[in-house]
Amino acid sequence: NLPGDVFAVPYGEFEPATSLVLDDRHRGVVGYVVAAVDTAGFEARCEADWWPNLRKRHPVGSGTRPLDELFISHVHDPPTAAPDLLARYPSHLHVNVLAEMQGGGRGRVMIESICELLASRGSPGVHLGVDTSNHPAQQFYERVGFDRLESSTDGVLFGRSLAAGGCEPTRGSR
């Protein structure tokens, strides 16, 4: 449950209006996108009301696999967004679509839907992080108009400005 407890469930708890699922008529839920309109506020809420319980349930060193330990380290030392990033991109999102359902525009529809929702709630921009080795995801975000903001050994940070009607494309991405 750790990946969901870190990257999805708190959004359903604290930001249900910006938690969307992709439902395939034949297979059921095949993807989701979750977002926080106000990243700083969301991070503070998680620190007060989400991480303490998870820290008790998952002490450092309690994982049975290296990936478990990675998620547990996130629970005990969650990353926080830099103030200069939040000035331009105060919202953030996580999106996941089953591998066999990728392609065909589903991810793009989910990104456009969440961007329109965030813009309608007054957000001027959204950011997200991608693992350094996940080149297909990096290419996807660039295709849907996100700008590469910075890269490090920890990952690649992307941002996208939002207009009143949704995502504001950059570099002719639409």
HELIX and SHEET records of a PDB file:
HELIX    1   1 LEU A    2  PHE A    7  1                                   6    
HELIX    2   2 VAL A    9  PHE A   14  1                                   6    
HELIX    3   3 PRO A   16  THR A   18  5                                   3    
HELIX    4   4 THR A   39  ASP A   49  1                                  11    
HELIX    5   5 TRP A   51  ARG A   57  1                                   7    
HELIX    6   6 PRO A   66  HIS A   76  1                                  11    
HELIX    7   7 PRO A   83  ARG A   88  1                                   6    
HELIX    8   8 ALA A   99  MET A  101  5                                   3    
HELIX    9   9 ARG A  106  SER A  120  1                                  15    
HELIX   10  10 HIS A  135  ARG A  143  1                                   9    
SHEET    1   A 6 SER A  19  ASP A  24  0                                        
SHEET    2   A 6 GLY A  28  ALA A  36 -1                                        
SHEET    3   A 6 SER A  91  VAL A  97 -1                                        
SHEET    4   A 6 GLY A 125  VAL A 130  1                                        
SHEET    5   A 6 GLY A 155  ALA A 163 -1                                        
SHEET    6   A 6 ASP A 147  SER A 152 -1                                        
SHEET    1   B 6 SER A  19  ASP A  24  0                                        
SHEET    2   B 6 GLY A  28  ALA A  36 -1                                        
SHEET    3   B 6 SER A  91  VAL A  97 -1                                        
SHEET    4   B 6 GLY A 125  VAL A 130  1                                        
SHEET    5   B 6 GLY A 155  ALA A 163 -1                                        
SHEET    6   B 6 GLY A 166  CYS A 167 -1                                        
END                                                                             
